[in-house]
């Protein structure tokens, strides 16, 4: 199974775990709701999966 397929198959679980983990990294007094954290996680995951689906040359992969 490819990483992008794994991410698609486990999308909701990854987002939930991201929100829990992100909360542990927030500085004291920071105030982001669960919905905001989940929204950011979804944006990140979608960008990662979209990027994985684009063919790249070896040089492009190295630059990333």
C-alpha positions in Angstrom: 0.0 0.0 0.0 1.3 3.4 -0.9 1.7 6.2 1.7 -1.0 8.3 -0.1 -3.4 5.3 0.0 -2.7 4.8 3.7 -3.4 8.4 4.4 -6.7 8.3 2.5 -7.7 5.1 4.2 -6.9 6.4 7.7 -7.8 10.0 7.1 -10.1 10.5 10.1 -7.9 8.7 12.5 -4.8 10.7 11.4 -6.7 14.0 11.8 -7.9 13.0 15.3 -4.4 12.0 16.4 -2.9 15.1 14.9 -5.3 17.3 17.0 -4.4 15.5 20.2 -0.7 15.8 19.5 -0.9 19.4 18.3 -2.6 20.4 21.6 0.5 19.1 23.5 2.8 21.4 21.5 0.7 24.6 22.0 2.2 27.3 24.2 0.4 28.1 27.4 -2.5 30.5 26.8 -2.9 29.5 23.1 -6.5 29.0 22.3 -7.4 26.8 19.3 -10.6 24.8 19.2 -10.7 21.1 18.3 -12.4 22.1 15.0 -9.5 24.5 14.2 -6.9 21.9 14.9 -8.7 19.4 12.8 -9.1 21.9 10.0 -5.4 22.5 9.9 -4.7 18.8 9.9 -7.0 18.2 7.0 -5.4 21.0 5.0 -1.9 19.5 5.6 -3.0 15.9 4.8 -4.7 17.0 1.6 -1.6 19.0 0.5 0.6 16.0 1.2 -1.6 13.5 -0.7 -2.0 15.9 -3.6 1.8 16.5 -3.8 2.4 12.7 -3.8 0.2 12.2 -6.8 2.2 14.6 -9.0 5.0 13.0 -11.0 8.5 14.4 -10.1 11.9 14.2 -11.6 14.8 13.0 -9.4 16.0 16.5 -9.1 12.6 17.8 -8.0 12.5 15.1 -5.3 15.9 16.1 -4.1 14.9 19.7 -3.9 12.0 18.8 -1.7 
